[in-house]
Amino acid sequence: MHKIQSCLLLALLLPVSVMVYAGETPAEDELGFTTEAPSAGELTGAEELPLELDPMVVTDPGLSFKQEVALRIVRQAYNARRSDRQEDIDKWVCWLGRPTGSHFKHLSCARNGDIRALRPAQDGRFGQAFRKAGYGKIMQTTRTVNRWKLEHALAELPGSSDFDREFLGLVMAGQQPPRDIPDDEELDQFASAWVQVGILYKADKPELEQIAAIEQEGLTLKRYNRIAELVEIYQSVENQVSERIKEQPGTDIRHE
């Protein structure tokens, strides 16, 4: 699975536009950057591959399928911490840093195995075994990347990290997963409507009253039914809905 994801990252990130660049960046201490990036002295002799990410407005709802896949891969890798565990050698890590001789930040992505291959051992030698296994290359953007805008772009993607894994799992299985998932507001609306519909259904109220209850929460019947379908497809969406339903009055109501 990780090797397939490696191929996806290489295939999708190089030609695809996925983020906004330039502009003023907030102070570093205002940003919640948690990824543990390799220090400047840890990587030596790295072969950097260009990570061509052209400018685009990532909040535009018209993201292409490839662009969304690329963003979700980056979000997983950007939130990941570096690991030296053998089972994590094919997991990706992305970080922001200043290349040697540059005052501006670039986004770099590499597998844990690549980082280990390029890190000097205590005796001064490199990870030759990892290099022979095909590790040792780092992908890096040729353009500077604004950290605040990058993190804002990733945060604006709907769905959780669990959803990212489900979404990418479907992609790696050769499927094109549904992309019209509900945002937090719609999840709140759906959970409330679901409980209300259950109450009305149990009371044998007419269908028109049930539809009115859905619309009162701000959803159309079509969108309500679509979210119900997505709950069946994505376990992460079902979990989010279940958490919200537990907070609703009348949670003992069940649709039959």
Residue pairs with C-beta under 8 A, 6 or more apart in sequence:
1 169
1 172
2 90
2 91
2 111
3 90
4 172
5 73
5 90
5 92
5 168
5 172
6 90
6 92
6 111
8 69
8 73
8 168
8 171
8 172
9 70
9 73
9 77
9 92
9 109
9 139
10 139
12 66
12 69
12 70
12 73
13 51
13 52
13 53
13 70
13 73
13 74
13 109
13 139
14 49
14 50
14 51
14 52
14 139
15 52
16 53
16 64
16 66
16 67
16 70
17 53
17 54
17 55
17 56
17 67
18 53
18 56
18 58
18 67
18 70
18 71
18 74
18 153
19 53
19 55
19 56
19 58
19 71
19 107
19 145
19 149
19 150
19 153
20 55
20 56
20 57
20 58
20 146
20 149
20 150
20 153
21 53
21 55
21 143
21 144
21 145
21 146
21 149
22 55
22 144
22 146
23 146
23 149
24 146
25 146
25 147
25 148
25 149
26 148
28 147
31 147
31 148
31 151
32 151
33 96
33 147
33 151
34 79
34 81
35 78
35 79
35 80
35 81
35 82
35 93
35 94
35 95
36 81
36 82
36 93
36 95
37 82
37 93
37 95
37 96
37 97
37 108
38 82
38 95
38 115
38 119
40 97
40 100
42 115
42 118
42 119
42 120
43 115
43 118
43 119
43 138
44 118
44 119
44 120
44 126
45 118
45 126
46 114
46 118
46 136
46 137
46 138
47 136
47 137
47 138
48 99
48 108
48 137
48 138
48 139
48 140
49 137
49 138
49 139
49 140
50 139
50 140
50 141
50 142
51 107
51 108
51 109
51 139
51 140
51 141
51 142
52 141
52 142
53 107
53 141
53 143
53 145
54 143
55 143
56 67
58 71
58 153
58 156
59 153
59 156
63 71
65 176
65 179
68 157
68 179
69 167
69 168
69 171
71 153
71 154
71 157
72 157
72 164
72 167
72 168
73 92
73 168
74 94
74 107
74 109
74 154
75 154
75 157
75 161
75 164
76 92
76 161
76 164
76 165
76 168
77 91
77 92
77 93
77 94
77 109
78 94
78 95
78 150
78 154
79 161
80 91
80 92
80 93
80 94
81 93
82 93
82 112
82 115
83 91
83 112
84 112
84 116
85 112
88 112
89 111
89 112
89 113
89 116
89 130
89 135
90 111
90 112
90 113
91 111
91 112
92 109
92 110
92 111
93 109
93 110
93 111
93 112
93 115
94 107
94 108
94 109
95 107
95 108
96 105
96 106
96 107
96 108
96 145
96 147
96 150
97 105
97 106
97 108
98 104
98 105
98 106
99 106
99 140
104 144
105 144
105 145
105 146
105 147
106 140
106 141
106 142
106 143
106 144
106 145
107 140
107 141
107 145
107 150
108 138
108 139
108 140
108 141
109 138
109 139
109 140
110 137
110 138
110 139
111 135
113 130
113 133
113 135
114 130
114 135
114 136
114 137
114 138
116 127
116 130
116 135
117 126
117 127
117 130
117 131
117 133
117 135
117 136
118 126
118 127
118 136
118 138
119 126
119 127
120 126
121 127
127 135
127 136
130 136
157 164
158 181
158 182
158 183
159 167
159 181
159 236
159 237
160 236
160 240
162 235
162 236
162 239
163 181
163 234
163 236
163 237
165 236
166 177
166 234
166 235
166 236
167 177
167 234
170 176
170 177
171 177
177 233
178 230
178 233
180 226
180 230
181 230
181 234
181 237
182 190
182 227
182 230
182 237
186 219
186 223
186 227
187 227
187 237
187 240
187 241
187 244
188 244
189 217
189 218
189 219
190 217
190 219
190 224
190 227
190 228
190 241
190 244
191 241
191 244
191 245
191 247
191 248
192 217
192 244
192 248
193 213
193 214
193 216
193 217
193 219
193 224
194 241
194 245
194 255
195 245
195 248
195 249
195 250
195 251
195 253
196 213
196 214
196 216
196 217
196 250
197 210
197 213
197 214
197 255
198 250
198 253
198 254
198 255
199 250
199 253
200 209
200 210
200 213
201 210
201 255
201 256
202 253
202 256
211 221
214 220
214 221
214 224
215 221
219 227
227 237
227 241
230 237
231 237
231 238
231 241
232 238
245 251
